Amino acid sequence: MERLVCFQWFFPSPTKSGGKIIPAPPEAVLKRDELKDTWLFKEKHPQEVYCVSLSPSTKNGETGYSVKAEIIIRGTERN
């Protein structure tokens, strides 16, 4: 049994121009780096896995980049 807790920040921005991918805006990269440097390495329970990602996304028809902070909680089933 696994549970997922997800926090997401959206940064509106074009993601492509002329068929080429445009780099993420600086504020998205800063948010990802902030999470990687602080939240990602905080002390956690052994069954928790923390993940941080930056990826192109669409929200309400608007393109941009999403920074996601996820916690995957691995559990064991009991009989």
Distance bins in CASP14 RR format, pairs under 12 A and 6 or more apart:
PFRMAT RR
TARGET T0000
AUTHOR 0000-0000-0000
RMODE 2
METHOD distances of the structure
MODEL  1
1 47 0 0 0 0 0 1 0 0 0 0 0
1 72 0 0 0 0 0 1 0 0 0 0 0
1 73 0 0 0 0 1 0 0 0 0 0 0
1 74 0 0 0 0 1 0 0 0 0 0 0
1 75 1 0 1 0 0 0 0 0 0 0 0
1 76 1 0 0 1 0 0 0 0 0 0 0
1 77 1 0 1 0 0 0 0 0 0 0 0
1 78 0 0 0 0 1 0 0 0 0 0 0
2 47 0 0 0 0 1 0 0 0 0 0 0
2 48 0 0 0 0 0 1 0 0 0 0 0
2 49 0 0 0 0 1 0 0 0 0 0 0
2 70 0 0 0 0 0 1 0 0 0 0 0
2 71 0 0 0 0 0 1 0 0 0 0 0
2 72 1 0 0 1 0 0 0 0 0 0 0
2 73 1 0 0 1 0 0 0 0 0 0 0
2 74 1 0 1 0 0 0 0 0 0 0 0
2 75 1 0 0 1 0 0 0 0 0 0 0
2 76 0 0 0 0 0 1 0 0 0 0 0
2 77 0 0 0 0 0 1 0 0 0 0 0
3 47 0 0 0 0 1 0 0 0 0 0 0
3 48 0 0 0 0 1 0 0 0 0 0 0
3 49 0 0 0 0 0 1 0 0 0 0 0
3 70 0 0 0 0 0 1 0 0 0 0 0
3 71 0 0 0 0 1 0 0 0 0 0 0
3 72 1 0 0 1 0 0 0 0 0 0 0
3 73 1 0 1 0 0 0 0 0 0 0 0
3 74 0 0 0 0 1 0 0 0 0 0 0
3 75 1 0 0 1 0 0 0 0 0 0 0
4 48 0 0 0 0 0 1 0 0 0 0 0
4 49 0 0 0 0 1 0 0 0 0 0 0
4 50 0 0 0 0 0 1 0 0 0 0 0
4 51 0 0 0 0 1 0 0 0 0 0 0
4 68 0 0 0 0 0 1 0 0 0 0 0
4 69 0 0 0 0 0 1 0 0 0 0 0
4 70 1 0 0 1 0 0 0 0 0 0 0
4 71 1 0 0 1 0 0 0 0 0 0 0
4 72 1 0 1 0 0 0 0 0 0 0 0
4 73 1 0 0 1 0 0 0 0 0 0 0
4 74 0 0 0 0 0 1 0 0 0 0 0
5 44 0 0 0 0 0 1 0 0 0 0 0
5 48 0 0 0 0 1 0 0 0 0 0 0
5 49 0 0 0 0 0 1 0 0 0 0 0
5 50 0 0 0 0 1 0 0 0 0 0 0
5 51 0 0 0 0 0 1 0 0 0 0 0
5 68 0 0 0 0 0 1 0 0 0 0 0
5 69 0 0 0 0 1 0 0 0 0 0 0
5 70 1 0 0 1 0 0 0 0 0 0 0
5 71 1 0 1 0 0 0 0 0 0 0 0
5 72 0 0 0 0 1 0 0 0 0 0 0
5 73 1 0 0 1 0 0 0 0 0 0 0
6 50 0 0 0 0 0 1 0 0 0 0 0
6 51 0 0 0 0 1 0 0 0 0 0 0
6 52 0 0 0 0 0 1 0 0 0 0 0
6 53 0 0 0 0 0 1 0 0 0 0 0
6 66 0 0 0 0 0 1 0 0 0 0 0
6 67 0 0 0 0 0 1 0 0 0 0 0
6 68 1 0 0 1 0 0 0 0 0 0 0
6 69 1 0 0 1 0 0 0 0 0 0 0
6 70 1 0 1 0 0 0 0 0 0 0 0
6 71 1 0 0 1 0 0 0 0 0 0 0
6 72 0 0 0 0 1 0 0 0 0 0 0
6 73 0 0 0 0 0 1 0 0 0 0 0
7 31 0 0 0 0 0 1 0 0 0 0 0
7 35 0 0 0 0 1 0 0 0 0 0 0
7 39 0 0 0 0 1 0 0 0 0 0 0
7 50 0 0 0 0 0 1 0 0 0 0 0
7 51 0 0 0 0 0 1 0 0 0 0 0
7 52 0 0 0 0 1 0 0 0 0 0 0
7 53 0 0 0 0 0 1 0 0 0 0 0
7 66 0 0 0 0 0 1 0 0 0 0 0
7 67 0 0 0 0 1 0 0 0 0 0 0
7 68 1 0 0 1 0 0 0 0 0 0 0
7 69 1 0 1 0 0 0 0 0 0 0 0
7 70 1 0 0 1 0 0 0 0 0 0 0
7 71 0 0 0 0 1 0 0 0 0 0 0
8 28 0 0 0 0 0 1 0 0 0 0 0
8 31 0 0 0 0 0 1 0 0 0 0 0
8 32 0 0 0 0 0 1 0 0 0 0 0
8 35 0 0 0 0 0 1 0 0 0 0 0
8 52 0 0 0 0 0 1 0 0 0 0 0
8 53 0 0 0 0 1 0 0 0 0 0 0
8 54 0 0 0 0 0 1 0 0 0 0 0
8 55 0 0 0 0 0 1 0 0 0 0 0
8 57 0 0 0 0 1 0 0 0 0 0 0
8 59 0 0 0 0 1 0 0 0 0 0 0
8 65 0 0 0 0 0 1 0 0 0 0 0
8 66 1 0 1 0 0 0 0 0 0 0 0
8 67 1 0 0 1 0 0 0 0 0 0 0
8 68 1 0 1 0 0 0 0 0 0 0 0
8 69 1 0 0 1 0 0 0 0 0 0 0
8 70 0 0 0 0 1 0 0 0 0 0 0
9 24 0 0 0 0 0 1 0 0 0 0 0
9 25 0 0 0 0 0 1 0 0 0 0 0
9 27 0 0 0 0 1 0 0 0 0 0 0
9 28 1 0 0 1 0 0 0 0 0 0 0
9 29 0 0 0 0 0 1 0 0 0 0 0
9 30 0 0 0 0 0 1 0 0 0 0 0
9 31 1 0 1 0 0 0 0 0 0 0 0
9 32 0 0 0 0 1 0 0 0 0 0 0
9 34 0 0 0 0 0 1 0 0 0 0 0
9 35 0 0 0 0 1 0 0 0 0 0 0
9 52 0 0 0 0 0 1 0 0 0 0 0
9 53 0 0 0 0 0 1 0 0 0 0 0
9 54 0 0 0 0 1 0 0 0 0 0 0
9 55 0 0 0 0 0 1 0 0 0 0 0
9 57 0 0 0 0 0 1 0 0 0 0 0
9 59 0 0 0 0 0 1 0 0 0 0 0
9 64 0 0 0 0 0 1 0 0 0 0 0
9 65 0 0 0 0 1 0 0 0 0 0 0
9 66 1 0 0 1 0 0 0 0 0 0 0
9 67 1 0 1 0 0 0 0 0 0 0 0
9 68 1 0 0 1 0 0 0 0 0 0 0
9 69 0 0 0 0 1 0 0 0 0 0 0
10 24 0 0 0 0 0 1 0 0 0 0 0
10 25 0 0 0 0 0 1 0 0 0 0 0
10 27 0 0 0 0 0 1 0 0 0 0 0
10 28 0 0 0 0 1 0 0 0 0 0 0
10 31 0 0 0 0 0 1 0 0 0 0 0
10 54 0 0 0 0 0 1 0 0 0 0 0
10 55 0 0 0 0 0 1 0 0 0 0 0
10 56 0 0 0 0 0 1 0 0 0 0 0
10 57 1 0 0 1 0 0 0 0 0 0 0
10 58 0 0 0 0 1 0 0 0 0 0 0
10 59 1 0 1 0 0 0 0 0 0 0 0
10 60 0 0 0 0 1 0 0 0 0 0 0
10 61 0 0 0 0 0 1 0 0 0 0 0
10 62 0 0 0 0 1 0 0 0 0 0 0
10 63 0 0 0 0 0 1 0 0 0 0 0
10 64 1 0 0 1 0 0 0 0 0 0 0
10 65 1 0 0 1 0 0 0 0 0 0 0
10 66 1 0 1 0 0 0 0 0 0 0 0
10 67 0 0 0 0 1 0 0 0 0 0 0
10 68 0 0 0 0 1 0 0 0 0 0 0
11 23 0 0 0 0 0 1 0 0 0 0 0
11 24 1 0 0 1 0 0 0 0 0 0 0
11 25 1 0 1 0 0 0 0 0 0 0 0
11 26 0 0 0 0 1 0 0 0 0 0 0
11 27 1 0 1 0 0 0 0 0 0 0 0
11 28 1 0 1 0 0 0 0 0 0 0 0
11 29 0 0 0 0 1 0 0 0 0 0 0
11 30 0 0 0 0 1 0 0 0 0 0 0
11 31 1 0 0 1 0 0 0 0 0 0 0
11 32 0 0 0 0 0 1 0 0 0 0 0
11 54 0 0 0 0 1 0 0 0 0 0 0
11 55 0 0 0 0 0 1 0 0 0 0 0
11 56 0 0 0 0 0 1 0 0 0 0 0
11 57 0 0 0 0 1 0 0 0 0 0 0
11 59 0 0 0 0 1 0 0 0 0 0 0
11 62 0 0 0 0 0 1 0 0 0 0 0
11 63 0 0 0 0 0 1 0 0 0 0 0
11 64 1 0 0 1 0 0 0 0 0 0 0
11 65 1 0 1 0 0 0 0 0 0 0 0
11 66 1 0 0 1 0 0 0 0 0 0 0
11 67 1 0 0 1 0 0 0 0 0 0 0
11 68 0 0 0 0 0 1 0 0 0 0 0
12 24 0 0 0 0 0 1 0 0 0 0 0
12 25 0 0 0 0 1 0 0 0 0 0 0
12 27 0 0 0 0 0 1 0 0 0 0 0
12 28 0 0 0 0 1 0 0 0 0 0 0
12 56 0 0 0 0 0 1 0 0 0 0 0
12 57 0 0 0 0 0 1 0 0 0 0 0
12 58 0 0 0 0 0 1 0 0 0 0 0
12 59 1 0 0 1 0 0 0 0 0 0 0
12 60 0 0 0 0 1 0 0 0 0 0 0
12 61 0 0 0 0 0 1 0 0 0 0 0
12 62 1 0 1 0 0 0 0 0 0 0 0
12 63 1 0 0 1 0 0 0 0 0 0 0
12 64 1 0 1 0 0 0 0 0 0 0 0
12 65 0 0 0 0 1 0 0 0 0 0 0
12 66 0 0 0 0 0 1 0 0 0 0 0
13 21 0 0 0 0 0 1 0 0 0 0 0
13 22 1 0 0 1 0 0 0 0 0 0 0
13 23 0 0 0 0 1 0 0 0 0 0 0
13 24 1 0 0 1 0 0 0 0 0 0 0
13 25 1 0 1 0 0 0 0 0 0 0 0
13 26 0 0 0 0 0 1 0 0 0 0 0
13 27 0 0 0 0 1 0 0 0 0 0 0
13 28 1 0 0 1 0 0 0 0 0 0 0
13 29 0 0 0 0 0 1 0 0 0 0 0
13 54 0 0 0 0 0 1 0 0 0 0 0
13 56 0 0 0 0 1 0 0 0 0 0 0
13 57 0 0 0 0 0 1 0 0 0 0 0
13 58 0 0 0 0 0 1 0 0 0 0 0
13 59 0 0 0 0 0 1 0 0 0 0 0
13 62 0 0 0 0 1 0 0 0 0 0 0
13 63 1 0 0 1 0 0 0 0 0 0 0
13 64 1 0 1 0 0 0 0 0 0 0 0
13 65 1 0 1 0 0 0 0 0 0 0 0
13 66 0 0 0 0 0 1 0 0 0 0 0
13 67 0 0 0 0 0 1 0 0 0 0 0
14 20 0 0 0 0 0 1 0 0 0 0 0
14 21 0 0 0 0 1 0 0 0 0 0 0
14 22 1 0 1 0 0 0 0 0 0 0 0
14 23 0 0 0 0 0 1 0 0 0 0 0
14 24 0 0 0 0 0 1 0 0 0 0 0
14 25 0 0 0 0 1 0 0 0 0 0 0
14 56 0 0 0 0 1 0 0 0 0 0 0
14 58 0 0 0 0 0 1 0 0 0 0 0
14 62 0 0 0 0 0 1 0 0 0 0 0
14 63 1 0 0 1 0 0 0 0 0 0 0
14 64 1 0 0 1 0 0 0 0 0 0 0
14 65 0 0 0 0 0 1 0 0 0 0 0
15 21 1 0 0 1 0 0 0 0 0 0 0
15 22 1 0 1 0 0 0 0 0 0 0 0
15 23 0 0 0 0 1 0 0 0 0 0 0
15 24 0 0 0 0 1 0 0 0 0 0 0
15 25 0 0 0 0 0 1 0 0 0 0 0
15 28 0 0 0 0 0 1 0 0 0 0 0
15 54 0 0 0 0 0 1 0 0 0 0 0
15 55 0 0 0 0 1 0 0 0 0 0 0
15 56 1 0 1 0 0 0 0 0 0 0 0
15 57 0 0 0 0 1 0 0 0 0 0 0
15 58 0 0 0 0 1 0 0 0 0 0 0
15 59 0 0 0 0 0 1 0 0 0 0 0
15 61 0 0 0 0 0 1 0 0 0 0 0
15 62 0 0 0 0 0 1 0 0 0 0 0
15 63 1 0 1 0 0 0 0 0 0 0 0
15 64 1 0 1 0 0 0 0 0 0 0 0
15 65 1 0 0 1 0 0 0 0 0 0 0
15 66 0 0 0 0 0 1 0 0 0 0 0
16 22 1 0 0 1 0 0 0 0 0 0 0
16 23 0 0 0 0 0 1 0 0 0 0 0
16 56 0 0 0 0 1 0 0 0 0 0 0
16 58 0 0 0 0 0 1 0 0 0 0 0
16 63 1 0 0 1 0 0 0 0 0 0 0
16 64 0 0 0 0 0 1 0 0 0 0 0
16 65 0 0 0 0 0 1 0 0 0 0 0
17 23 0 0 0 0 0 1 0 0 0 0 0
17 63 0 0 0 0 0 1 0 0 0 0 0
21 55 0 0 0 0 0 1 0 0 0 0 0
21 56 1 0 0 1 0 0 0 0 0 0 0
21 63 0 0 0 0 0 1 0 0 0 0 0
21 64 0 0 0 0 0 1 0 0 0 0 0
21 65 0 0 0 0 0 1 0 0 0 0 0
22 28 0 0 0 0 0 1 0 0 0 0 0
22 56 0 0 0 0 1 0 0 0 0 0 0
22 63 0 0 0 0 1 0 0 0 0 0 0
22 64 0 0 0 0 1 0 0 0 0 0 0
22 65 0 0 0 0 1 0 0 0 0 0 0
23 29 0 0 0 0 1 0 0 0 0 0 0
23 54 0 0 0 0 0 1 0 0 0 0 0
23 56 0 0 0 0 0 1 0 0 0 0 0
23 64 0 0 0 0 0 1 0 0 0 0 0
23 65 0 0 0 0 1 0 0 0 0 0 0
24 30 0 0 0 0 1 0 0 0 0 0 0
24 31 0 0 0 0 1 0 0 0 0 0 0
24 32 0 0 0 0 1 0 0 0 0 0 0
24 33 0 0 0 0 0 1 0 0 0 0 0
24 53 0 0 0 0 0 1 0 0 0 0 0
24 54 1 0 1 0 0 0 0 0 0 0 0
24 55 0 0 0 0 1 0 0 0 0 0 0
24 56 1 0 0 1 0 0 0 0 0 0 0
24 57 0 0 0 0 0 1 0 0 0 0 0
24 63 0 0 0 0 0 1 0 0 0 0 0
24 64 0 0 0 0 1 0 0 0 0 0 0
24 65 1 0 1 0 0 0 0 0 0 0 0
24 66 0 0 0 0 1 0 0 0 0 0 0
24 67 0 0 0 0 1 0 0 0 0 0 0
25 31 0 0 0 0 1 0 0 0 0 0 0
25 32 0 0 0 0 0 1 0 0 0 0 0
25 54 0 0 0 0 0 1 0 0 0 0 0
25 56 0 0 0 0 0 1 0 0 0 0 0
25 63 0 0 0 0 0 1 0 0 0 0 0
25 64 0 0 0 0 1 0 0 0 0 0 0
25 65 1 0 0 1 0 0 0 0 0 0 0
25 66 0 0 0 0 0 1 0 0 0 0 0
25 67 0 0 0 0 0 1 0 0 0 0 0
26 32 0 0 0 0 0 1 0 0 0 0 0
26 33 0 0 0 0 0 1 0 0 0 0 0
26 54 0 0 0 0 0 1 0 0 0 0 0
26 65 0 0 0 0 0 1 0 0 0 0 0
27 33 0 0 0 0 0 1 0 0 0 0 0
27 34 0 0 0 0 0 1 0 0 0 0 0
27 54 0 0 0 0 0 1 0 0 0 0 0
27 64 0 0 0 0 0 1 0 0 0 0 0
27 65 0 0 0 0 1 0 0 0 0 0 0
27 67 0 0 0 0 1 0 0 0 0 0 0
28 34 0 0 0 0 0 1 0 0 0 0 0
28 35 0 0 0 0 0 1 0 0 0 0 0
28 52 0 0 0 0 0 1 0 0 0 0 0
28 53 0 0 0 0 0 1 0 0 0 0 0
28 54 1 0 0 1 0 0 0 0 0 0 0
28 55 0 0 0 0 1 0 0 0 0 0 0
28 56 0 0 0 0 0 1 0 0 0 0 0
28 57 0 0 0 0 0 1 0 0 0 0 0
28 64 0 0 0 0 1 0 0 0 0 0 0
28 65 1 0 1 0 0 0 0 0 0 0 0
28 66 0 0 0 0 1 0 0 0 0 0 0
28 67 1 0 1 0 0 0 0 0 0 0 0
28 68 0 0 0 0 0 1 0 0 0 0 0
29 35 0 0 0 0 0 1 0 0 0 0 0
29 36 0 0 0 0 0 1 0 0 0 0 0
29 52 0 0 0 0 0 1 0 0 0 0 0
29 54 1 0 0 1 0 0 0 0 0 0 0
29 65 0 0 0 0 1 0 0 0 0 0 0
29 67 0 0 0 0 1 0 0 0 0 0 0
30 36 0 0 0 0 0 1 0 0 0 0 0
30 37 0 0 0 0 0 1 0 0 0 0 0
30 54 0 0 0 0 0 1 0 0 0 0 0
30 65 0 0 0 0 0 1 0 0 0 0 0
30 67 0 0 0 0 1 0 0 0 0 0 0
31 37 0 0 0 0 0 1 0 0 0 0 0
31 38 0 0 0 0 0 1 0 0 0 0 0
31 39 0 0 0 0 0 1 0 0 0 0 0
31 52 0 0 0 0 1 0 0 0 0 0 0
31 53 0 0 0 0 0 1 0 0 0 0 0
31 54 0 0 0 0 1 0 0 0 0 0 0
31 65 0 0 0 0 1 0 0 0 0 0 0
31 66 0 0 0 0 0 1 0 0 0 0 0
31 67 1 0 1 0 0 0 0 0 0 0 0
31 68 0 0 0 0 0 1 0 0 0 0 0
31 69 0 0 0 0 1 0 0 0 0 0 0
32 38 0 0 0 0 0 1 0 0 0 0 0
32 39 0 0 0 0 0 1 0 0 0 0 0
32 40 0 0 0 0 1 0 0 0 0 0 0
32 51 0 0 0 0 0 1 0 0 0 0 0
32 52 1 0 0 1 0 0 0 0 0 0 0
32 53 1 0 0 1 0 0 0 0 0 0 0
32 54 1 0 1 0 0 0 0 0 0 0 0
32 55 0 0 0 0 1 0 0 0 0 0 0
32 65 0 0 0 0 1 0 0 0 0 0 0
32 66 0 0 0 0 1 0 0 0 0 0 0
32 67 1 0 1 0 0 0 0 0 0 0 0
32 68 0 0 0 0 1 0 0 0 0 0 0
32 69 0 0 0 0 1 0 0 0 0 0 0
33 39 0 0 0 0 0 1 0 0 0 0 0
33 40 0 0 0 0 0 1 0 0 0 0 0
33 52 0 0 0 0 1 0 0 0 0 0 0
33 54 0 0 0 0 1 0 0 0 0 0 0
33 67 0 0 0 0 1 0 0 0 0 0 0
34 40 0 0 0 0 1 0 0 0 0 0 0
34 41 0 0 0 0 0 1 0 0 0 0 0
34 52 0 0 0 0 1 0 0 0 0 0 0
34 54 0 0 0 0 0 1 0 0 0 0 0
34 67 0 0 0 0 1 0 0 0 0 0 0
34 69 0 0 0 0 0 1 0 0 0 0 0
35 41 0 0 0 0 1 0 0 0 0 0 0
35 42 0 0 0 0 0 1 0 0 0 0 0
35 50 0 0 0 0 1 0 0 0 0 0 0
35 51 0 0 0 0 1 0 0 0 0 0 0
35 52 1 0 1 0 0 0 0 0 0 0 0
35 53 0 0 0 0 1 0 0 0 0 0 0
35 54 0 0 0 0 1 0 0 0 0 0 0
35 67 1 0 0 1 0 0 0 0 0 0 0
35 68 0 0 0 0 1 0 0 0 0 0 0
35 69 1 0 1 0 0 0 0 0 0 0 0
35 70 0 0 0 0 0 1 0 0 0 0 0
35 71 0 0 0 0 0 1 0 0 0 0 0
36 42 0 0 0 0 0 1 0 0 0 0 0
36 50 0 0 0 0 1 0 0 0 0 0 0
36 51 0 0 0 0 0 1 0 0 0 0 0
36 52 1 0 1 0 0 0 0 0 0 0 0
36 53 0 0 0 0 0 1 0 0 0 0 0
36 54 0 0 0 0 1 0 0 0 0 0 0
36 67 0 0 0 0 0 1 0 0 0 0 0
36 69 0 0 0 0 1 0 0 0 0 0 0
37 52 0 0 0 0 1 0 0 0 0 0 0
38 50 0 0 0 0 0 1 0 0 0 0 0
38 52 0 0 0 0 0 1 0 0 0 0 0
38 69 0 0 0 0 0 1 0 0 0 0 0
39 48 0 0 0 0 0 1 0 0 0 0 0
39 50 1 0 0 1 0 0 0 0 0 0 0
39 51 0 0 0 0 0 1 0 0 0 0 0
39 52 1 0 0 1 0 0 0 0 0 0 0
39 67 0 0 0 0 0 1 0 0 0 0 0
39 68 0 0 0 0 0 1 0 0 0 0 0
39 69 1 0 0 1 0 0 0 0 0 0 0
39 70 0 0 0 0 0 1 0 0 0 0 0
39 71 0 0 0 0 1 0 0 0 0 0 0
40 48 0 0 0 0 0 1 0 0 0 0 0
40 49 0 0 0 0 0 1 0 0 0 0 0
40 50 1 0 1 0 0 0 0 0 0 0 0
40 51 0 0 0 0 1 0 0 0 0 0 0
40 52 1 0 1 0 0 0 0 0 0 0 0
40 53 0 0 0 0 0 1 0 0 0 0 0
40 67 0 0 0 0 0 1 0 0 0 0 0
40 68 0 0 0 0 0 1 0 0 0 0 0
40 69 1 0 0 1 0 0 0 0 0 0 0
40 70 0 0 0 0 0 1 0 0 0 0 0
40 71 0 0 0 0 0 1 0 0 0 0 0
41 50 0 0 0 0 1 0 0 0 0 0 0
41 52 0 0 0 0 0 1 0 0 0 0 0
42 48 0 0 0 0 0 1 0 0 0 0 0
42 50 1 0 0 1 0 0 0 0 0 0 0
42 52 0 0 0 0 0 1 0 0 0 0 0
42 69 0 0 0 0 0 1 0 0 0 0 0
42 71 0 0 0 0 0 1 0 0 0 0 0
43 50 0 0 0 0 0 1 0 0 0 0 0
44 50 1 0 0 1 0 0 0 0 0 0 0
44 51 0 0 0 0 0 1 0 0 0 0 0
44 71 1 0 0 1 0 0 0 0 0 0 0
44 72 0 0 0 0 0 1 0 0 0 0 0
44 73 0 0 0 0 1 0 0 0 0 0 0
44 74 0 0 0 0 0 1 0 0 0 0 0
45 71 0 0 0 0 1 0 0 0 0 0 0
45 72 0 0 0 0 0 1 0 0 0 0 0
45 73 1 0 0 1 0 0 0 0 0 0 0
45 74 0 0 0 0 1 0 0 0 0 0 0
45 75 0 0 0 0 0 1 0 0 0 0 0
46 73 0 0 0 0 0 1 0 0 0 0 0
46 74 0 0 0 0 1 0 0 0 0 0 0
46 75 0 0 0 0 0 1 0 0 0 0 0
46 76 0 0 0 0 0 1 0 0 0 0 0
47 71 0 0 0 0 0 1 0 0 0 0 0
47 72 0 0 0 0 1 0 0 0 0 0 0
47 73 1 0 1 0 0 0 0 0 0 0 0
47 74 1 0 1 0 0 0 0 0 0 0 0
47 75 1 0 1 0 0 0 0 0 0 0 0
47 76 0 0 0 0 1 0 0 0 0 0 0
48 70 0 0 0 0 0 1 0 0 0 0 0
48 71 1 0 1 0 0 0 0 0 0 0 0
48 72 1 0 0 1 0 0 0 0 0 0 0
48 73 1 0 1 0 0 0 0 0 0 0 0
48 74 1 0 0 1 0 0 0 0 0 0 0
48 75 0 0 0 0 1 0 0 0 0 0 0
49 69 0 0 0 0 0 1 0 0 0 0 0
49 70 0 0 0 0 1 0 0 0 0 0 0
49 71 1 0 0 1 0 0 0 0 0 0 0
49 72 1 0 1 0 0 0 0 0 0 0 0
49 73 1 0 0 1 0 0 0 0 0 0 0
49 74 1 0 0 1 0 0 0 0 0 0 0
49 75 0 0 0 0 0 1 0 0 0 0 0
50 68 0 0 0 0 0 1 0 0 0 0 0
50 69 1 0 0 1 0 0 0 0 0 0 0
50 70 1 0 0 1 0 0 0 0 0 0 0
50 71 1 0 1 0 0 0 0 0 0 0 0
50 72 0 0 0 0 1 0 0 0 0 0 0
50 73 0 0 0 0 0 1 0 0 0 0 0
51 67 0 0 0 0 0 1 0 0 0 0 0
51 68 1 0 0 1 0 0 0 0 0 0 0
51 69 1 0 0 1 0 0 0 0 0 0 0
51 70 1 0 1 0 0 0 0 0 0 0 0
51 71 1 0 0 1 0 0 0 0 0 0 0
51 72 1 0 0 1 0 0 0 0 0 0 0
51 73 0 0 0 0 0 1 0 0 0 0 0
52 66 0 0 0 0 0 1 0 0 0 0 0
52 67 1 0 0 1 0 0 0 0 0 0 0
52 68 1 0 0 1 0 0 0 0 0 0 0
52 69 1 0 1 0 0 0 0 0 0 0 0
52 70 1 0 0 1 0 0 0 0 0 0 0
52 71 0 0 0 0 0 1 0 0 0 0 0
53 65 0 0 0 0 0 1 0 0 0 0 0
53 66 1 0 0 1 0 0 0 0 0 0 0
53 67 1 0 0 1 0 0 0 0 0 0 0
53 68 1 0 1 0 0 0 0 0 0 0 0
53 69 0 0 0 0 1 0 0 0 0 0 0
53 70 1 0 0 1 0 0 0 0 0 0 0
54 64 0 0 0 0 0 1 0 0 0 0 0
54 65 1 0 0 1 0 0 0 0 0 0 0
54 66 1 0 0 1 0 0 0 0 0 0 0
54 67 1 0 1 0 0 0 0 0 0 0 0
54 68 1 0 0 1 0 0 0 0 0 0 0
54 69 0 0 0 0 0 1 0 0 0 0 0
55 63 0 0 0 0 0 1 0 0 0 0 0
55 64 0 0 0 0 1 0 0 0 0 0 0
55 65 1 0 0 1 0 0 0 0 0 0 0
55 66 1 0 1 0 0 0 0 0 0 0 0
55 67 0 0 0 0 1 0 0 0 0 0 0
55 68 1 0 0 1 0 0 0 0 0 0 0
56 62 0 0 0 0 0 1 0 0 0 0 0
56 63 1 0 0 1 0 0 0 0 0 0 0
56 64 1 0 0 1 0 0 0 0 0 0 0
56 65 1 0 1 0 0 0 0 0 0 0 0
56 66 1 0 0 1 0 0 0 0 0 0 0
56 67 0 0 0 0 0 1 0 0 0 0 0
57 63 1 0 0 1 0 0 0 0 0 0 0
57 64 1 0 1 0 0 0 0 0 0 0 0
57 65 1 0 0 1 0 0 0 0 0 0 0
57 66 1 0 1 0 0 0 0 0 0 0 0
57 67 0 0 0 0 1 0 0 0 0 0 0
57 68 0 0 0 0 1 0 0 0 0 0 0
58 64 1 0 0 1 0 0 0 0 0 0 0
58 65 0 0 0 0 0 1 0 0 0 0 0
58 66 0 0 0 0 1 0 0 0 0 0 0
59 65 0 0 0 0 0 1 0 0 0 0 0
59 66 1 0 0 1 0 0 0 0 0 0 0
END
